[in-house]
Amino acid sequence: MQNTFEQEMVQKYLEKCQDNKLLLSKEDLSDFNFIQVLNIKQLTVLYCNSTKFIMSSLPNCLSYLHMERCGLKSIEGIQHLKLTHLNISVNDLTSISAIENMKTLTHLNVCMNNLKSIESVKGLVNLVDLDVQNTHISDISPLKELKSLQKLQLMYNHICDFSPISEHPNKASYMITVQVPVQNE
């Protein structure tokens, strides 16, 4: 049984929902726990820099999650979601291991994080769109078996060996920029 305050908070979020979509900013996150009772499919949270955000409290019905510039240091707890789209770009992530069994993912954006490794994506065989720009990776061997990829963005990384994606059927549509080290003369 919800108390009056809880009912007011749920009503506040319900009023923000349109077509099962909810957009939140930092002003909306003082009482984030009430989002778990909403029946939303899409959640966008921008510029929150909140330590109050708990991935495991997200509603199970979500299929689309966009959390850009939220100061995330971890996405632990996200494993319970059946997401198709996940954008966790421009955060403070050093690992995305929590997604390694999220086989429903078709779109993943982790650009501008400090990942160093994308090993966790190797089993995500349904990925069609992957953005790992500016993540400091050097090894793309986990992408070898991801034959469904139609869009791959690898720009601004330290990749020397592109052979893991050389047999991909859609490689012509990939966006790749190679950083060439400057040599002092």
Backbone as JSON, one array per atom type, in Angstrom:
{
  "sequence": "MQNTFEQEMVQKYLEKCQDNKLLLSKEDLSDFNFIQVLNIKQLTVLYCNSTKFIMSSLPNCLSYLHMERCGLKSIEGIQHLKLTHLNISVNDLTSISAIENMKTLTHLNVCMNNLKSIESVKGLVNLVDLDVQNTHISDISPLKELKSLQKLQLMYNHICDFSPISEHPNKASYMITVQVPVQNE",
  "N": [[0.84, -1.18, 0.0], [0.68, 2.13, -0.98], [1.82, 5.19, 0.46], [0.54, 8.57, 0.81], [2.47, 10.41, -0.12], [4.09, 8.77, -1.77], [2.18, 8.07, -3.69], [1.74, 10.58, -4.85], [4.24, 11.05, -5.99], [4.42, 8.98, -7.89], [2.29, 9.74, -9.52], [3.31, 12.16, -10.46], [5.42, 11.3, -12.12], [3.97, 9.76, -13.93], [2.56, 11.74, -15.25], [4.6, 12.87, -16.72], [5.16, 10.93, -18.55], [4.88, 9.89, -21.92], [3.49, 8.05, -24.44], [4.65, 5.65, -23.41], [7.22, 6.55, -22.89], [9.83, 8.22, -21.15], [11.45, 11.13, -20.19], [14.05, 12.35, -18.32], [15.74, 14.76, -16.31], [18.43, 16.19, -14.33], [17.01, 17.57, -12.37], [14.79, 16.03, -11.9], [15.5, 13.8, -10.46], [15.48, 13.51, -7.69], [13.94, 11.74, -6.35], [14.1, 9.1, -7.38], [13.45, 6.37, -7.08], [10.77, 5.83, -7.5], [10.34, 5.39, -10.16], [10.48, 2.74, -10.83], [7.96, 1.6, -10.59], [6.57, 2.4, -12.74], [5.13, 1.78, -15.95], [6.99, 1.86, -18.3], [8.6, 1.9, -21.49], [10.71, 3.2, -22.66], [13.42, 5.07, -21.46], [15.04, 8.05, -20.88], [17.74, 9.65, -19.52], [19.43, 12.5, -18.85], [22.44, 14.32, -18.27], [22.61, 14.01, -15.4], [24.43, 13.4, -13.3], [24.23, 11.95, -10.89], [24.44, 10.18, -7.85], [22.45, 8.77, -6.88], [21.22, 7.14, -8.64], [20.2, 3.92, -9.34], [20.85, 1.08, -10.99], [19.6, -1.43, -10.76], [17.08, -0.81, -9.96], [15.58, -0.12, -12.1], [12.69, -0.3, -14.25], [11.49, -3.49, -15.27], [10.25, -3.66, -17.75], [11.53, -2.02, -19.54], [12.9, -1.32, -22.75], [14.52, 0.39, -24.01], [17.17, 2.4, -23.12], [18.7, 5.36, -22.32], [21.37, 6.97, -21.12], [23.13, 9.42, -21.0], [25.98, 11.37, -20.22], [25.83, 11.18, -17.39], [27.54, 10.72, -15.33], [28.08, 8.1, -14.66], [29.69, 5.45, -13.04], [29.54, 2.8, -12.92], [27.63, 0.13, -14.32], [26.51, -1.93, -13.12], [23.99, -4.17, -12.19], [22.26, -3.78, -14.23], [21.76, -6.0, -15.64], [19.34, -7.4, -15.46], [17.56, -6.36, -17.26], [15.83, -6.43, -20.41], [16.93, -5.1, -22.71], [16.9, -3.51, -25.92], [18.08, -1.3, -26.97], [20.79, 0.58, -25.86], [22.32, 3.35, -24.55], [25.03, 4.57, -23.12], [26.82, 6.6, -23.2], [29.53, 8.97, -22.82], [30.32, 8.94, -20.03], [31.77, 7.85, -16.9], [32.74, 5.28, -17.14], [34.64, 2.29, -16.75], [34.36, -0.29, -17.29], [32.2, -2.55, -19.0], [31.15, -4.93, -18.34], [28.78, -5.84, -17.28], [26.94, -6.09, -19.31], [27.38, -8.37, -20.76], [25.75, -10.67, -21.09], [23.46, -9.77, -22.26], [21.67, -10.51, -24.55], [19.61, -9.48, -26.1], [20.27, -6.97, -26.95], [20.48, -4.69, -29.6], [21.41, -2.25, -30.37], [24.1, -0.38, -29.27], [25.76, 2.1, -27.52], [28.67, 3.22, -26.3], [30.46, 5.23, -26.37], [33.11, 7.56, -25.65], [33.99, 6.81, -23.03], [36.13, 5.32, -20.56], [37.1, 2.68, -21.37], [39.0, 0.7, -22.35], [38.74, -2.07, -22.91], [36.6, -4.15, -24.87], [35.64, -6.62, -24.5], [33.32, -7.67, -23.4], [31.31, -7.48, -25.3], [31.44, -9.54, -27.09], [29.67, -11.74, -27.21], [27.27, -10.7, -27.98], [25.41, -11.22, -30.26], [23.28, -10.16, -31.69], [23.72, -7.52, -32.14], [23.44, -4.68, -34.16], [24.26, -2.13, -34.38], [26.98, -0.45, -33.2], [28.76, 1.71, -31.19], [31.83, 2.67, -30.32], [33.5, 4.8, -30.13], [36.31, 6.74, -29.23], [37.12, 5.44, -26.81], [39.44, 4.41, -25.87], [40.23, 1.9, -26.63], [42.18, -0.86, -27.93], [42.15, -3.38, -28.9], [40.15, -5.16, -31.06], [39.28, -7.7, -31.36], [37.09, -9.0, -30.01], [34.95, -8.37, -31.65], [34.88, -10.02, -33.79], [33.04, -12.21, -34.28], [30.65, -10.91, -34.54], [28.66, -10.72, -36.79], [26.3, -9.54, -37.54], [26.52, -6.85, -37.39], [25.84, -3.69, -38.71], [26.45, -1.09, -38.55], [29.3, 0.35, -37.37], [31.3, 2.13, -35.22], [34.43, 3.18, -34.72], [36.17, 5.23, -34.32], [38.89, 7.33, -33.2], [40.48, 5.74, -31.43], [42.97, 3.35, -30.34], [43.71, 1.4, -32.28], [45.38, -1.09, -34.02], [45.25, -3.46, -35.41], [43.02, -4.52, -37.7], [42.03, -6.86, -38.65], [40.15, -8.63, -37.33], [37.61, -7.74, -38.14], [37.63, -7.9, -40.83], [36.29, -9.76, -42.41], [33.65, -9.17, -42.16], [30.35, -8.75, -43.39], [29.24, -6.19, -43.76], [31.25, -4.3, -43.7], [31.98, -2.08, -45.23], [30.39, 0.01, -44.44], [31.35, 0.84, -42.03], [32.7, 3.17, -39.7], [35.82, 4.25, -39.44], [38.69, 5.55, -38.0], [42.06, 5.91, -38.03], [44.5, 6.44, -35.62], [47.49, 7.92, -36.03], [50.62, 7.72, -34.66], [52.59, 10.52, -33.78], [55.81, 11.15, -34.87], [58.81, 12.24, -33.52], [61.3, 14.19, -35.02]],
  "CA": [[0.0, 0.0, 0.0], [1.49, 3.34, -1.07], [1.35, 6.32, 1.23], [0.13, 9.72, -0.01], [3.66, 10.96, -0.78], [4.44, 7.85, -2.85], [1.17, 8.21, -4.75], [2.0, 11.85, -5.52], [5.44, 10.9, -6.81], [4.05, 8.14, -9.03], [1.46, 10.58, -10.38], [4.22, 13.14, -11.08], [6.11, 10.64, -13.22], [2.97, 9.37, -14.92], [2.25, 12.92, -16.04], [5.72, 13.1, -17.61], [5.21, 9.84, -19.53], [4.13, 10.0, -23.16], [3.72, 6.88, -25.29], [5.57, 4.74, -22.71], [8.56, 7.14, -22.89], [10.04, 9.16, -20.06], [12.69, 11.89, -20.27], [14.36, 12.95, -17.03], [16.99, 15.5, -16.15], [18.9, 16.14, -12.94], [16.0, 18.09, -11.45], [13.77, 15.02, -11.67], [16.04, 12.59, -9.85], [15.56, 13.53, -6.23], [13.14, 10.64, -5.82], [14.14, 8.2, -8.52], [12.94, 5.03, -6.79], [9.39, 5.67, -7.93], [10.28, 5.04, -11.57], [10.35, 1.28, -11.0], [6.56, 1.18, -10.65], [5.97, 2.88, -13.99], [5.15, 0.84, -17.07], [7.58, 2.58, -19.43], [9.47, 1.11, -22.35], [11.87, 4.01, -22.98], [13.84, 6.01, -20.43], [16.19, 8.88, -21.2], [18.2, 10.45, -18.39], [20.56, 13.28, -19.37], [23.13, 15.28, -17.42], [22.14, 13.95, -14.01], [25.52, 13.32, -12.34], [23.61, 11.56, -9.63], [24.85, 8.93, -7.24], [21.21, 8.14, -6.44], [20.69, 6.27, -9.67], [20.5, 2.51, -9.08], [20.44, 0.34, -12.19], [18.71, -2.56, -10.45], [15.73, -0.31, -9.68], [14.9, 0.22, -13.35], [11.56, -1.19, -14.53], [11.8, -4.64, -16.14], [9.63, -3.52, -19.07], [12.33, -1.14, -20.4], [13.62, -1.87, -23.89], [15.39, 1.47, -24.49], [17.72, 3.18, -22.02], [19.69, 6.34, -22.77], [21.9, 7.66, -19.95], [24.31, 10.15, -21.46], [26.51, 12.41, -19.33], [25.24, 11.01, -16.07], [28.57, 10.45, -14.33], [28.03, 6.69, -14.26], [30.96, 4.76, -12.83], [29.23, 1.39, -13.03], [26.29, -0.22, -14.79], [26.16, -3.17, -12.41], [22.58, -4.21, -11.87], [21.48, -3.59, -15.46], [21.63, -7.32, -16.26], [17.96, -7.91, -15.43], [16.76, -5.73, -18.31], [15.81, -7.02, -21.76], [17.08, -3.93, -23.57], [17.34, -3.6, -27.32], [18.89, -0.1, -27.19], [21.46, 1.09, -24.66], [23.28, 4.42, -24.78], [25.65, 4.98, -21.87], [27.96, 7.37, -23.67], [30.04, 10.14, -22.1], [30.25, 8.69, -18.59], [33.06, 7.53, -16.3], [32.8, 3.81, -17.08], [35.87, 1.6, -17.1], [33.96, -1.65, -17.63], [30.81, -2.78, -19.4], [30.98, -6.37, -18.18], [27.39, -6.14, -16.9], [26.09, -6.32, -20.49], [27.87, -9.51, -21.53], [24.7, -11.65, -21.38], [22.26, -9.06, -22.72], [21.57, -10.96, -25.94], [18.58, -8.74, -26.83], [20.8, -5.69, -27.43], [20.73, -4.49, -31.03], [22.09, -0.96, -30.49], [24.9, -0.09, -28.08], [26.65, 3.25, -27.63], [29.5, 3.39, -25.12], [31.54, 6.15, -26.74], [33.65, 8.52, -24.69], [34.2, 6.23, -21.72], [37.52, 4.86, -20.4], [36.91, 1.23, -21.31], [40.21, -0.09, -22.64], [38.39, -3.39, -23.43], [35.2, -4.37, -25.24], [35.48, -8.07, -24.42], [31.94, -7.99, -22.99], [30.36, -7.45, -26.42], [31.69, -10.64, -28.03], [28.53, -12.65, -27.31], [26.05, -9.95, -28.32], [25.31, -11.53, -31.68], [22.2, -9.42, -32.34], [24.09, -6.11, -32.32], [23.51, -4.14, -35.52], [24.84, -0.79, -34.3], [27.9, -0.37, -32.06], [29.58, 2.92, -31.17], [32.87, 2.62, -29.3], [34.42, 5.89, -30.41], [37.0, 7.44, -28.15], [37.04, 4.66, -25.57], [40.81, 3.99, -25.55], [40.45, 0.47, -26.91], [43.19, -1.19, -28.93], [41.86, -4.74, -29.37], [38.77, -5.33, -31.52], [39.02, -9.13, -31.61], [35.74, -9.43, -29.59], [33.97, -8.07, -32.7], [35.04, -10.96, -34.89], [31.85, -13.02, -34.54], [29.45, -10.06, -34.6], [28.4, -10.6, -38.23], [25.07, -8.76, -37.77], [26.81, -5.41, -37.34], [25.64, -2.9, -39.91], [27.08, 0.2, -38.3], [30.34, 0.23, -36.36], [32.07, 3.36, -35.12], [35.65, 2.89, -33.98], [37.07, 6.37, -34.43], [39.63, 7.89, -32.06], [40.97, 4.69, -30.55], [44.36, 2.98, -30.57], [43.59, 0.09, -32.93], [46.38, -1.34, -35.06], [44.88, -4.67, -36.16], [41.62, -4.52, -38.1], [41.7, -8.15, -39.24], [38.95, -9.28, -36.79], [36.39, -7.32, -38.83], [37.88, -7.9, -42.27], [35.34, -10.64, -43.08], [32.27, -8.74, -41.9], [29.64, -8.44, -44.64], [28.87, -4.77, -43.86], [32.4, -3.5, -43.29], [32.07, -0.85, -46.0], [29.65, 1.07, -43.77], [31.96, 1.12, -40.74], [33.42, 4.43, -39.6], [37.08, 3.94, -38.79], [39.75, 6.52, -38.11], [43.27, 5.37, -37.42], [45.36, 7.46, -35.05], [48.89, 7.67, -36.36], [51.47, 8.4, -33.69], [53.5, 11.53, -34.31], [57.2, 10.82, -34.58], [59.71, 13.4, -33.43], [62.48, 14.05, -35.89]],
  "C": [[0.89, 1.25, 0.0], [0.92, 4.43, -0.18], [1.06, 7.49, 0.29], [1.32, 10.3, -0.77], [4.06, 10.09, -1.96], [3.45, 7.96, -4.0], [1.38, 9.5, -5.53], [3.21, 11.74, -6.45], [5.15, 10.05, -8.05], [3.22, 8.97, -10.01], [2.32, 11.61, -11.13], [4.92, 12.51, -12.29], [5.14, 10.2, -14.31], [2.6, 10.54, -15.82], [3.36, 13.24, -17.02], [5.8, 12.06, -18.73], [4.34, 10.17, -20.75], [4.49, 8.79, -24.01], [4.74, 5.92, -24.7], [7.02, 5.23, -22.72], [8.66, 8.15, -21.76], [11.41, 9.8, -20.23], [12.89, 12.59, -18.94], [15.66, 13.72, -17.11], [17.34, 15.51, -14.67], [17.87, 16.66, -11.95], [14.98, 17.03, -11.06], [14.23, 13.86, -10.79], [16.15, 12.61, -8.33], [14.84, 12.34, -5.61], [13.0, 9.54, -6.88], [13.51, 6.83, -8.29], [11.52, 4.79, -7.29], [9.25, 5.29, -9.4], [10.04, 3.55, -11.77], [8.9, 0.82, -11.07], [5.87, 1.63, -11.94], [6.1, 1.83, -15.08], [5.67, 1.58, -18.3], [8.51, 1.67, -20.2], [10.76, 1.86, -22.68], [12.16, 5.01, -21.87], [15.09, 6.72, -20.91], [16.5, 9.74, -19.99], [19.46, 11.16, -18.86], [21.13, 14.2, -18.3], [22.76, 15.2, -15.94], [23.26, 13.97, -13.0], [25.03, 12.96, -10.95], [24.16, 10.24, -9.12], [23.62, 8.16, -6.76], [20.69, 7.12, -7.43], [21.14, 4.83, -9.44], [19.95, 1.7, -10.25], [19.44, -0.76, -11.88], [17.28, -2.11, -10.14], [14.97, 0.08, -10.94], [13.77, -0.77, -13.63], [11.93, -2.29, -15.53], [11.26, -4.49, -17.55], [10.43, -2.61, -20.01], [12.93, -1.91, -21.57], [14.64, -0.88, -24.42], [15.85, 2.28, -23.29], [18.83, 4.07, -22.56], [20.11, 7.14, -21.53], [23.23, 8.33, -20.3], [24.68, 11.25, -20.48], [25.87, 12.37, -17.94], [26.27, 10.72, -14.98], [28.6, 9.02, -13.85], [29.45, 6.13, -14.12], [30.78, 3.26, -12.97], [27.82, 1.23, -13.61], [25.85, -1.55, -14.19], [24.7, -3.1, -11.99], [21.68, -4.08, -13.08], [21.13, -4.94, -16.11], [20.2, -7.83, -16.34], [17.09, -7.36, -16.56], [16.88, -6.47, -19.64], [15.87, -5.88, -22.78], [17.4, -4.3, -25.0], [18.27, -2.44, -27.63], [19.47, 0.36, -25.86], [22.49, 2.13, -25.07], [23.77, 4.88, -23.41], [26.93, 5.76, -22.18], [28.28, 8.53, -22.73], [29.79, 10.01, -20.59], [31.65, 8.39, -18.08], [33.24, 6.02, -16.17], [34.17, 3.3, -17.46], [35.59, 0.16, -17.5], [32.49, -1.66, -18.05], [30.48, -4.27, -19.27], [29.54, -6.75, -17.83], [26.5, -6.45, -18.1], [26.39, -7.63, -21.2], [26.82, -10.58, -21.85], [23.4, -11.02, -21.86], [22.08, -9.29, -24.22], [20.52, -10.21, -26.76], [19.08, -7.41, -27.38], [21.02, -5.69, -28.94], [21.51, -3.2, -31.28], [22.8, -0.64, -29.18], [25.83, 1.08, -28.36], [27.36, 3.41, -26.29], [30.62, 4.39, -25.36], [31.89, 7.1, -25.6], [33.57, 8.04, -23.24], [35.64, 5.75, -21.68], [37.57, 3.34, -20.33], [38.17, 0.4, -21.44], [39.9, -1.47, -23.23], [36.9, -3.44, -23.77], [34.91, -5.87, -25.28], [34.03, -8.48, -24.14], [30.95, -8.02, -24.15], [30.45, -8.7, -27.29], [30.53, -11.61, -28.2], [27.23, -11.98, -27.72], [25.79, -10.04, -29.82], [24.19, -10.8, -32.41], [22.52, -7.95, -32.54], [24.13, -5.75, -33.8], [24.19, -2.79, -35.53], [25.69, -0.71, -33.03], [28.76, 0.87, -32.2], [30.55, 2.83, -30.0], [33.93, 3.69, -29.58], [35.05, 6.43, -29.13], [36.85, 6.74, -26.8], [38.4, 4.11, -25.14], [41.06, 2.51, -25.8], [41.55, 0.29, -27.95], [42.91, -2.55, -29.57], [40.39, -4.85, -29.78], [38.45, -6.79, -31.85], [37.65, -9.6, -31.09], [34.67, -9.18, -30.65], [33.94, -9.1, -33.81], [33.77, -11.72, -35.25], [30.56, -12.21, -34.66], [29.1, -9.74, -36.06], [27.14, -9.79, -38.54], [25.33, -7.26, -37.8], [26.61, -4.76, -38.7], [26.31, -1.54, -39.79], [28.05, 0.03, -37.14], [31.17, 1.5, -36.38], [33.23, 3.13, -34.17], [36.6, 4.08, -33.89], [37.7, 6.76, -33.1], [39.95, 6.85, -30.99], [42.4, 4.35, -30.94], [44.44, 1.59, -31.21], [44.63, -0.02, -34.04], [45.97, -2.51, -35.96], [43.37, -4.68, -36.42], [41.18, -5.87, -38.69], [40.46, -8.83, -38.62], [37.65, -8.89, -37.5], [36.53, -7.36, -40.35], [36.9, -8.77, -43.05], [33.88, -10.25, -42.84], [31.58, -8.32, -43.19], [29.33, -6.95, -44.83], [30.03, -3.83, -43.58], [32.54, -2.19, -44.06], [31.35, 0.31, -45.32], [30.24, 1.44, -42.41], [32.73, 2.44, -40.8], [34.68, 4.19, -38.77], [38.06, 5.06, -39.04], [40.94, 5.95, -37.37], [44.1, 6.54, -36.87], [46.81, 7.07, -35.32], [49.74, 8.42, -35.36], [52.43, 9.38, -34.38], [54.91, 11.16, -33.89], [58.03, 12.1, -34.56], [60.92, 13.16, -34.32], [63.71, 14.54, -35.21]]
}
